[in-house]
Amino acid sequence: MSTAIVTHKDCILHDTGMNHPESKERLIAINNTLKRFKSNKIKWFQGEKINLEHFLSVHSENYINDIKKKSPKEESVRIDADTILSKYSLEAALKATGSVCKAVDLIFKGSFKNAFCPIRPPGHHAEPQRAMGFCFFNNVAIAAYYSKLKYKVKRCAVIDFDVHHGNGTQKMFWDDPNMFYASTHQEGIFPGTGFKEETGINNNIVNVPLPAGTNSLLFKKSYDEIIFPKLEKFSPDIVFISAGFDAHKNDPLADFRLNTEDFFWITKKLNDFSTKNCKGKLISCLEGGYNIKALSESCLEHVKGLIL
Ligand SMILES: [Zn+2]
């Protein structure tokens, strides 16, 4: 058995309202596509809630209490222009994070080499004290610190190929030389961070902003020539992926020109890296991706790159 797929049914209940790009239809399509893909190398799991202490490794207690307080009994509240907290959003967010931590447990029990977590709401824009960009809790950062607390992992890397910069993850890792964050993203779009001069306390942050129109060739070159050499030098014990699929050429929110197969390429590269350097330990969690067909097909390519 090589790959665990960990999600939670409550992630579907997060209701962002009509015409919001981050819809439950995204997750429904991904799950349907992955379930149609019959492979004896994958097994499905449901995530579990984790203790508050793990959220506190990256978020402040005030912030968590504030989100709980704002969580509505009926209808929805707007945290910012596009970040919506509905009746079930808090539950969905807690279980999204719990799903990535469950993936960490499965990997460290040794039953699986790697995992993909199709979850929502996404997490990489969530800052220590601020929800933004559809995100409430920083799933990938919490799971990385969870692996440190529970399994005494020393060095974690997060690779973020979402077309947007993961400002939240960068902020959480900035001062910690044992945490590495690398991102390729479109320059000049939301959230407006991710300049190449932003390098963290110990060159543990690597930003590769790329222009609108970036194609497969430039994307691959950025990984081969910039990110992988720095990742190798950092020498992580485990690799996490902030897997956003909005760099696809058909995505409505950005202007990269990646093909569906490029998500196989990057996943296979990261799988090969972790096999060689981290005993295979690789955990991927869903971030963006808003063209439902492109998203679900790209997720399938992603999983095909994990099961090898
Ligand atoms: Zn994105």
Boltz pocket constraint, residues with backbone or C-beta under 6 A from the ligand:
constraints:
  - pocket:
      binder: B
      contacts: [[A, 162], [A, 163], [A, 164], [A, 244], [A, 246], [A, 287], [A, 288], [A, 289]]
      max_distance: 6.0
